């Protein structure tokens, strides 16, 4: 099983860690390669959340 494939398909690292039989997430992180697309997608989602929260406070 590829850690990169599972993580890039939105499987949480905690789940991947258990599937790989690791007792610590840090062990899984050693083997995981961070994908630029995943980072970009996550940052885009965070930006949307922040923008939505700011918009909702402007009306209060």
N, CA, C and O atoms as a Maestro MAE file, in Angstrom:
{
 s_m_m2io_version
 :::
 2.0.0
}

f_m_ct {
 s_m_title
 :::
 protein
 m_atom[240] {
  # First column is atom index #
  i_m_mmod_type
  r_m_x_coord
  r_m_y_coord
  r_m_z_coord
  i_m_residue_number
  s_m_chain_name
  s_m_pdb_residue_name
  s_m_pdb_atom_name
  i_m_atomic_number
  :::
  1 25 0.846 -1.170 0.000 1 A "UNK " " N  " 7
  2 3 0.000 0.000 0.000 1 A "UNK " " CA " 6
  3 2 0.890 1.232 0.000 1 A "UNK " " C  " 6
  4 15 1.909 1.280 0.689 1 A "UNK " " O  " 8
  5 25 0.501 2.200 -0.763 2 A "UNK " " N  " 7
  6 3 1.275 3.424 -0.834 2 A "UNK " " CA " 6
  7 2 0.683 4.484 0.088 2 A "UNK " " C  " 6
  8 15 -0.487 4.849 -0.029 2 A "UNK " " O  " 8
  9 25 1.492 4.956 0.980 3 A "UNK " " N  " 7
  10 3 1.061 6.015 1.889 3 A "UNK " " CA " 6
  11 2 0.662 7.251 1.101 3 A "UNK " " C  " 6
  12 15 -0.329 7.905 1.426 3 A "UNK " " O  " 8
  13 25 1.426 7.573 0.069 4 A "UNK " " N  " 7
  14 3 1.144 8.750 -0.743 4 A "UNK " " CA " 6
  15 2 -0.210 8.644 -1.420 4 A "UNK " " C  " 6
  16 15 -0.969 9.612 -1.441 4 A "UNK " " O  " 8
  17 25 -0.522 7.478 -1.974 5 A "UNK " " N  " 7
  18 3 -1.807 7.294 -2.659 5 A "UNK " " CA " 6
  19 2 -2.958 7.462 -1.683 5 A "UNK " " C  " 6
  20 15 -3.933 8.148 -1.990 5 A "UNK " " O  " 8
  21 25 -2.861 6.855 -0.527 6 A "UNK " " N  " 7
  22 3 -3.963 6.946 0.428 6 A "UNK " " CA " 6
  23 2 -4.140 8.375 0.927 6 A "UNK " " C  " 6
  24 15 -5.268 8.855 1.032 6 A "UNK " " O  " 8
  25 25 -3.049 9.057 1.234 7 A "UNK " " N  " 7
  26 3 -3.147 10.429 1.729 7 A "UNK " " CA " 6
  27 2 -3.675 11.366 0.655 7 A "UNK " " C  " 6
  28 15 -4.452 12.272 0.956 7 A "UNK " " O  " 8
  29 25 -3.266 11.165 -0.589 8 A "UNK " " N  " 7
  30 3 -3.721 12.049 -1.665 8 A "UNK " " CA " 6
  31 2 -5.183 11.810 -2.012 8 A "UNK " " C  " 6
  32 15 -5.790 12.607 -2.727 8 A "UNK " " O  " 8
  33 25 -5.749 10.723 -1.516 9 A "UNK " " N  " 7
  34 3 -7.164 10.439 -1.724 9 A "UNK " " CA " 6
  35 2 -7.974 10.699 -0.454 9 A "UNK " " C  " 6
  36 15 -9.022 10.096 -0.222 9 A "UNK " " O  " 8
  37 25 -7.453 11.611 0.352 10 A "UNK " " N  " 7
  38 3 -8.148 12.127 1.543 10 A "UNK " " CA " 6
  39 2 -8.374 11.111 2.653 10 A "UNK " " C  " 6
  40 15 -9.286 11.272 3.463 10 A "UNK " " O  " 8
  41 25 -7.553 10.066 2.699 11 A "UNK " " N  " 7
  42 3 -7.594 9.156 3.838 11 A "UNK " " CA " 6
  43 2 -6.759 9.820 4.940 11 A "UNK " " C  " 6
  44 15 -5.581 10.102 4.720 11 A "UNK " " O  " 8
  45 25 -7.334 10.073 6.110 12 A "UNK " " N  " 7
  46 3 -6.593 10.744 7.181 12 A "UNK " " CA " 6
  47 2 -5.330 9.967 7.562 12 A "UNK " " C  " 6
  48 15 -5.302 8.737 7.531 12 A "UNK " " O  " 8
  49 25 -4.295 10.715 7.919 13 A "UNK " " N  " 7
  50 3 -3.015 10.091 8.261 13 A "UNK " " CA " 6
  51 2 -3.161 9.138 9.451 13 A "UNK " " C  " 6
  52 15 -2.428 8.154 9.551 13 A "UNK " " O  " 8
  53 25 -4.111 9.429 10.359 14 A "UNK " " N  " 7
  54 3 -4.333 8.528 11.498 14 A "UNK " " CA " 6
  55 2 -4.805 7.158 11.015 14 A "UNK " " C  " 6
  56 15 -4.393 6.126 11.545 14 A "UNK " " O  " 8
  57 25 -5.670 7.162 10.007 15 A "UNK " " N  " 7
  58 3 -6.170 5.910 9.443 15 A "UNK " " CA " 6
  59 2 -5.059 5.169 8.727 15 A "UNK " " C  " 6
  60 15 -4.908 3.957 8.887 15 A "UNK " " O  " 8
  61 25 -4.274 5.900 7.932 16 A "UNK " " N  " 7
  62 3 -3.152 5.287 7.208 16 A "UNK " " CA " 6
  63 2 -2.176 4.678 8.197 16 A "UNK " " C  " 6
  64 15 -1.661 3.581 7.977 16 A "UNK " " O  " 8
  65 25 -1.924 5.386 9.279 17 A "UNK " " N  " 7
  66 3 -1.002 4.899 10.296 17 A "UNK " " CA " 6
  67 2 -1.463 3.564 10.863 17 A "UNK " " C  " 6
  68 15 -0.668 2.636 11.014 17 A "UNK " " O  " 8
  69 25 -2.755 3.474 11.176 18 A "UNK " " N  " 7
  70 3 -3.304 2.216 11.701 18 A "UNK " " CA " 6
  71 2 -3.241 1.113 10.649 18 A "UNK " " C  " 6
  72 15 -2.900 -0.028 10.961 18 A "UNK " " O  " 8
  73 25 -3.572 1.453 9.394 19 A "UNK " " N  " 7
  74 3 -3.555 0.467 8.312 19 A "UNK " " CA " 6
  75 2 -2.150 -0.087 8.083 19 A "UNK " " C  " 6
  76 15 -1.986 -1.252 7.722 19 A "UNK " " O  " 8
  77 25 -1.134 0.760 8.297 20 A "UNK " " N  " 7
  78 3 0.253 0.351 8.089 20 A "UNK " " CA " 6
  79 2 0.811 -0.382 9.316 20 A "UNK " " C  " 6
  80 15 1.902 -0.950 9.269 20 A "UNK " " O  " 8
  81 25 0.041 -0.359 10.415 21 A "UNK " " N  " 7
  82 3 0.497 -1.038 11.620 21 A "UNK " " CA " 6
  83 2 1.460 -0.222 12.461 21 A "UNK " " C  " 6
  84 15 2.157 -0.762 13.320 21 A "UNK " " O  " 8
  85 25 1.500 1.076 12.213 22 A "UNK " " N  " 7
  86 3 2.381 1.939 12.994 22 A "UNK " " CA " 6
  87 2 1.713 2.283 14.323 22 A "UNK " " C  " 6
  88 15 0.504 2.505 14.378 22 A "UNK " " O  " 8
  89 25 2.499 2.324 15.379 23 A "UNK " " N  " 7
  90 3 1.950 2.692 16.676 23 A "UNK " " CA " 6
  91 2 1.976 4.205 16.885 23 A "UNK " " C  " 6
  92 15 1.266 4.730 17.743 23 A "UNK " " O  " 8
  93 25 2.797 4.904 16.098 24 A "UNK " " N  " 7
  94 3 2.892 6.359 16.201 24 A "UNK " " CA " 6
  95 2 2.706 6.979 14.818 24 A "UNK " " C  " 6
  96 15 3.222 6.477 13.819 24 A "UNK " " O  " 8
  97 25 1.960 8.076 14.783 25 A "UNK " " N  " 7
  98 3 1.754 8.781 13.516 25 A "UNK " " CA " 6
  99 2 3.085 9.310 12.989 25 A "UNK " " C  " 6
  100 15 3.275 9.413 11.778 25 A "UNK " " O  " 8
  101 25 3.986 9.638 13.874 26 A "UNK " " N  " 7
  102 3 5.296 10.152 13.452 26 A "UNK " " CA " 6
  103 2 6.012 9.161 12.534 26 A "UNK " " C  " 6
  104 15 6.723 9.563 11.613 26 A "UNK " " O  " 8
  105 25 5.825 7.882 12.784 27 A "UNK " " N  " 7
  106 3 6.430 6.865 11.924 27 A "UNK " " CA " 6
  107 2 5.844 6.945 10.524 27 A "UNK " " C  " 6
  108 15 6.574 6.850 9.538 27 A "UNK " " O  " 8
  109 25 4.543 7.117 10.433 28 A "UNK " " N  " 7
  110 3 3.875 7.235 9.139 28 A "UNK " " CA " 6
  111 2 4.350 8.489 8.414 28 A "UNK " " C  " 6
  112 15 4.548 8.472 7.199 28 A "UNK " " O  " 8
  113 25 4.531 9.561 9.149 29 A "UNK " " N  " 7
  114 3 4.967 10.822 8.549 29 A "UNK " " CA " 6
  115 2 6.345 10.697 7.906 29 A "UNK " " C  " 6
  116 15 6.636 11.376 6.920 29 A "UNK " " O  " 8
  117 25 7.176 9.852 8.448 30 A "UNK " " N  " 7
  118 3 8.504 9.637 7.871 30 A "UNK " " CA " 6
  119 2 8.373 9.104 6.454 30 A "UNK " " C  " 6
  120 15 9.113 9.516 5.561 30 A "UNK " " O  " 8
  121 25 7.442 8.194 6.249 31 A "UNK " " N  " 7
  122 3 7.274 7.551 4.953 31 A "UNK " " CA " 6
  123 2 6.374 8.330 4.001 31 A "UNK " " C  " 6
  124 15 6.395 8.091 2.794 31 A "UNK " " O  " 8
  125 25 5.600 9.240 4.521 32 A "UNK " " N  " 7
  126 3 4.647 9.988 3.687 32 A "UNK " " CA " 6
  127 2 5.361 11.116 2.957 32 A "UNK " " C  " 6
  128 15 6.154 11.855 3.541 32 A "UNK " " O  " 8
  129 25 5.063 11.231 1.675 33 A "UNK " " N  " 7
  130 3 5.558 12.377 0.917 33 A "UNK " " CA " 6
  131 2 4.405 13.350 0.772 33 A "UNK " " C  " 6
  132 15 3.295 12.975 0.393 33 A "UNK " " O  " 8
  133 25 4.685 14.604 1.081 34 A "UNK " " N  " 7
  134 3 3.640 15.613 0.990 34 A "UNK " " CA " 6
  135 2 3.503 16.022 -0.470 34 A "UNK " " C  " 6
  136 15 4.489 16.365 -1.122 34 A "UNK " " O  " 8
  137 25 2.293 15.983 -0.969 35 A "UNK " " N  " 7
  138 3 2.040 16.319 -2.353 35 A "UNK " " CA " 6
  139 2 1.648 17.792 -2.479 35 A "UNK " " C  " 6
  140 15 0.808 18.289 -1.730 35 A "UNK " " O  " 8
  141 25 2.264 18.474 -3.431 36 A "UNK " " N  " 7
  142 3 1.973 19.892 -3.617 36 A "UNK " " CA " 6
  143 2 0.506 20.130 -3.941 36 A "UNK " " C  " 6
  144 15 -0.074 21.113 -3.481 36 A "UNK " " O  " 8
  145 25 -0.101 19.248 -4.725 37 A "UNK " " N  " 7
  146 3 -1.511 19.410 -5.061 37 A "UNK " " CA " 6
  147 2 -2.369 19.310 -3.813 37 A "UNK " " C  " 6
  148 15 -3.316 20.080 -3.648 37 A "UNK " " O  " 8
  149 25 -2.051 18.375 -2.936 38 A "UNK " " N  " 7
  150 3 -2.803 18.198 -1.695 38 A "UNK " " CA " 6
  151 2 -2.688 19.458 -0.833 38 A "UNK " " C  " 6
  152 15 -3.677 19.923 -0.268 38 A "UNK " " O  " 8
  153 25 -1.497 19.993 -0.741 39 A "UNK " " N  " 7
  154 3 -1.290 21.214 0.042 39 A "UNK " " CA " 6
  155 2 -2.093 22.357 -0.561 39 A "UNK " " C  " 6
  156 15 -2.763 23.102 0.153 39 A "UNK " " O  " 8
  157 25 -2.019 22.487 -1.873 40 A "UNK " " N  " 7
  158 3 -2.749 23.552 -2.554 40 A "UNK " " CA " 6
  159 2 -4.258 23.419 -2.343 40 A "UNK " " C  " 6
  160 15 -4.938 24.406 -2.061 40 A "UNK " " O  " 8
  161 25 -4.776 22.201 -2.478 41 A "UNK " " N  " 7
  162 3 -6.207 21.965 -2.268 41 A "UNK " " CA " 6
  163 2 -6.618 22.295 -0.837 41 A "UNK " " C  " 6
  164 15 -7.646 22.935 -0.614 41 A "UNK " " O  " 8
  165 25 -5.818 21.861 0.127 42 A "UNK " " N  " 7
  166 3 -6.131 22.115 1.532 42 A "UNK " " CA " 6
  167 2 -6.112 23.610 1.840 42 A "UNK " " C  " 6
  168 15 -6.973 24.111 2.563 42 A "UNK " " O  " 8
  169 25 -5.131 24.319 1.292 43 A "UNK " " N  " 7
  170 3 -5.049 25.750 1.526 43 A "UNK " " CA " 6
  171 2 -6.232 26.476 0.879 43 A "UNK " " C  " 6
  172 15 -6.738 27.458 1.423 43 A "UNK " " O  " 8
  173 25 -6.669 25.988 -0.286 44 A "UNK " " N  " 7
  174 3 -7.844 26.560 -0.940 44 A "UNK " " CA " 6
  175 2 -9.088 26.387 -0.100 44 A "UNK " " C  " 6
  176 15 -9.896 27.308 0.018 44 A "UNK " " O  " 8
  177 25 -9.247 25.213 0.485 45 A "UNK " " N  " 7
  178 3 -10.399 24.956 1.350 45 A "UNK " " CA " 6
  179 2 -10.348 25.843 2.590 45 A "UNK " " C  " 6
  180 15 -11.370 26.385 3.011 45 A "UNK " " O  " 8
  181 25 -9.170 25.991 3.170 46 A "UNK " " N  " 7
  182 3 -9.018 26.840 4.344 46 A "UNK " " CA " 6
  183 2 -9.346 28.294 4.004 46 A "UNK " " C  " 6
  184 15 -9.999 28.989 4.783 46 A "UNK " " O  " 8
  185 25 -8.891 28.746 2.842 47 A "UNK " " N  " 7
  186 3 -9.176 30.115 2.411 47 A "UNK " " CA " 6
  187 2 -10.681 30.339 2.298 47 A "UNK " " C  " 6
  188 15 -11.184 31.377 2.730 47 A "UNK " " O  " 8
  189 25 -11.406 29.380 1.724 48 A "UNK " " N  " 7
  190 3 -12.860 29.497 1.596 48 A "UNK " " CA " 6
  191 2 -13.529 29.576 2.968 48 A "UNK " " C  " 6
  192 15 -14.444 30.374 3.174 48 A "UNK " " O  " 8
  193 25 -13.070 28.750 3.898 49 A "UNK " " N  " 7
  194 3 -13.640 28.750 5.250 49 A "UNK " " CA " 6
  195 2 -13.426 30.102 5.916 49 A "UNK " " C  " 6
  196 15 -14.338 30.659 6.527 49 A "UNK " " O  " 8
  197 25 -12.208 30.621 5.789 50 A "UNK " " N  " 7
  198 3 -11.889 31.911 6.405 50 A "UNK " " CA " 6
  199 2 -12.725 33.017 5.787 50 A "UNK " " C  " 6
  200 15 -13.275 33.861 6.495 50 A "UNK " " O  " 8
  201 25 -12.820 33.009 4.457 51 A "UNK " " N  " 7
  202 3 -13.615 34.031 3.768 51 A "UNK " " CA " 6
  203 2 -15.087 33.949 4.173 51 A "UNK " " C  " 6
  204 15 -15.728 34.980 4.379 51 A "UNK " " O  " 8
  205 25 -15.621 32.747 4.287 52 A "UNK " " N  " 7
  206 3 -17.029 32.581 4.690 52 A "UNK " " CA " 6
  207 2 -17.253 33.062 6.121 52 A "UNK " " C  " 6
  208 15 -18.273 33.682 6.422 52 A "UNK " " O  " 8
  209 25 -16.297 32.772 6.998 53 A "UNK " " N  " 7
  210 3 -16.434 33.202 8.392 53 A "UNK " " CA " 6
  211 2 -16.339 34.720 8.516 53 A "UNK " " C  " 6
  212 15 -17.049 35.320 9.323 53 A "UNK " " O  " 8
  213 25 -15.472 35.342 7.728 54 A "UNK " " N  " 7
  214 3 -15.346 36.794 7.760 54 A "UNK " " CA " 6
  215 2 -16.620 37.434 7.220 54 A "UNK " " C  " 6
  216 15 -17.078 38.453 7.737 54 A "UNK " " O  " 8
  217 25 -17.185 36.836 6.187 55 A "UNK " " N  " 7
  218 3 -18.418 37.376 5.608 55 A "UNK " " CA " 6
  219 2 -19.573 37.307 6.583 55 A "UNK " " C  " 6
  220 15 -20.413 38.206 6.616 55 A "UNK " " O  " 8
  221 25 -19.627 36.254 7.373 56 A "UNK " " N  " 7
  222 3 -20.739 36.109 8.308 56 A "UNK " " CA " 6
  223 2 -20.604 37.057 9.494 56 A "UNK " " C  " 6
  224 15 -21.615 37.416 10.099 56 A "UNK " " O  " 8
  225 25 -19.400 37.469 9.842 57 A "UNK " " N  " 7
  226 3 -19.219 38.395 10.959 57 A "UNK " " CA " 6
  227 2 -19.438 39.836 10.525 57 A "UNK " " C  " 6
  228 15 -19.696 40.699 11.364 57 A "UNK " " O  " 8
  229 25 -19.339 40.111 9.226 58 A "UNK " " N  " 7
  230 3 -19.563 41.467 8.732 58 A "UNK " " CA " 6
  231 2 -21.008 41.912 8.914 58 A "UNK " " C  " 6
  232 15 -21.285 43.111 8.966 58 A "UNK " " O  " 8
  233 25 -21.931 40.960 9.010 59 A "UNK " " N  " 7
  234 3 -23.348 41.276 9.109 59 A "UNK " " CA " 6
  235 2 -23.834 41.420 10.552 59 A "UNK " " C  " 6
  236 15 -24.987 41.786 10.782 59 A "UNK " " O  " 8
  237 25 -22.965 41.136 11.526 60 A "UNK " " N  " 7
  238 3 -23.373 41.186 12.940 60 A "UNK " " CA " 6
  239 2 -23.352 42.578 13.488 60 A "UNK " " C  " 6
  240 15 -23.669 42.784 14.660 60 A "UNK " " O  " 8
  :::
 }
 m_bond[239] {
  # First column is bond index #
  i_m_from
  i_m_to
  i_m_order
  :::
  1 1 2 1
  2 2 3 1
  3 3 4 2
  4 3 5 1
  5 5 6 1
  6 6 7 1
  7 7 8 2
  8 7 9 1
  9 9 10 1
  10 10 11 1
  11 11 12 2
  12 11 13 1
  13 13 14 1
  14 14 15 1
  15 15 16 2
  16 15 17 1
  17 17 18 1
  18 18 19 1
  19 19 20 2
  20 19 21 1
  21 21 22 1
  22 22 23 1
  23 23 24 2
  24 23 25 1
  25 25 26 1
  26 26 27 1
  27 27 28 2
  28 27 29 1
  29 29 30 1
  30 30 31 1
  31 31 32 2
  32 31 33 1
  33 33 34 1
  34 34 35 1
  35 35 36 2
  36 35 37 1
  37 37 38 1
  38 38 39 1
  39 39 40 2
  40 39 41 1
  41 41 42 1
  42 42 43 1
  43 43 44 2
  44 43 45 1
  45 45 46 1
  46 46 47 1
  47 47 48 2
  48 47 49 1
  49 49 50 1
  50 50 51 1
  51 51 52 2
  52 51 53 1
  53 53 54 1
  54 54 55 1
  55 55 56 2
  56 55 57 1
  57 57 58 1
  58 58 59 1
  59 59 60 2
  60 59 61 1
  61 61 62 1
  62 62 63 1
  63 63 64 2
  64 63 65 1
  65 65 66 1
  66 66 67 1
  67 67 68 2
  68 67 69 1
  69 69 70 1
  70 70 71 1
  71 71 72 2
  72 71 73 1
  73 73 74 1
  74 74 75 1
  75 75 76 2
  76 75 77 1
  77 77 78 1
  78 78 79 1
  79 79 80 2
  80 79 81 1
  81 81 82 1
  82 82 83 1
  83 83 84 2
  84 83 85 1
  85 85 86 1
  86 86 87 1
  87 87 88 2
  88 87 89 1
  89 89 90 1
  90 90 91 1
  91 91 92 2
  92 91 93 1
  93 93 94 1
  94 94 95 1
  95 95 96 2
  96 95 97 1
  97 97 98 1
  98 98 99 1
  99 99 100 2
  100 99 101 1
  101 101 102 1
  102 102 103 1
  103 103 104 2
  104 103 105 1
  105 105 106 1
  106 106 107 1
  107 107 108 2
  108 107 109 1
  109 109 110 1
  110 110 111 1
  111 111 112 2
  112 111 113 1
  113 113 114 1
  114 114 115 1
  115 115 116 2
  116 115 117 1
  117 117 118 1
  118 118 119 1
  119 119 120 2
  120 119 121 1
  121 121 122 1
  122 122 123 1
  123 123 124 2
  124 123 125 1
  125 125 126 1
  126 126 127 1
  127 127 128 2
  128 127 129 1
  129 129 130 1
  130 130 131 1
  131 131 132 2
  132 131 133 1
  133 133 134 1
  134 134 135 1
  135 135 136 2
  136 135 137 1
  137 137 138 1
  138 138 139 1
  139 139 140 2
  140 139 141 1
  141 141 142 1
  142 142 143 1
  143 143 144 2
  144 143 145 1
  145 145 146 1
  146 146 147 1
  147 147 148 2
  148 147 149 1
  149 149 150 1
  150 150 151 1
  151 151 152 2
  152 151 153 1
  153 153 154 1
  154 154 155 1
  155 155 156 2
  156 155 157 1
  157 157 158 1
  158 158 159 1
  159 159 160 2
  160 159 161 1
  161 161 162 1
  162 162 163 1
  163 163 164 2
  164 163 165 1
  165 165 166 1
  166 166 167 1
  167 167 168 2
  168 167 169 1
  169 169 170 1
  170 170 171 1
  171 171 172 2
  172 171 173 1
  173 173 174 1
  174 174 175 1
  175 175 176 2
  176 175 177 1
  177 177 178 1
  178 178 179 1
  179 179 180 2
  180 179 181 1
  181 181 182 1
  182 182 183 1
  183 183 184 2
  184 183 185 1
  185 185 186 1
  186 186 187 1
  187 187 188 2
  188 187 189 1
  189 189 190 1
  190 190 191 1
  191 191 192 2
  192 191 193 1
  193 193 194 1
  194 194 195 1
  195 195 196 2
  196 195 197 1
  197 197 198 1
  198 198 199 1
  199 199 200 2
  200 199 201 1
  201 201 202 1
  202 202 203 1
  203 203 204 2
  204 203 205 1
  205 205 206 1
  206 206 207 1
  207 207 208 2
  208 207 209 1
  209 209 210 1
  210 210 211 1
  211 211 212 2
  212 211 213 1
  213 213 214 1
  214 214 215 1
  215 215 216 2
  216 215 217 1
  217 217 218 1
  218 218 219 1
  219 219 220 2
  220 219 221 1
  221 221 222 1
  222 222 223 1
  223 223 224 2
  224 223 225 1
  225 225 226 1
  226 226 227 1
  227 227 228 2
  228 227 229 1
  229 229 230 1
  230 230 231 1
  231 231 232 2
  232 231 233 1
  233 233 234 1
  234 234 235 1
  235 235 236 2
  236 235 237 1
  237 237 238 1
  238 238 239 1
  239 239 240 2
  :::
 }
}
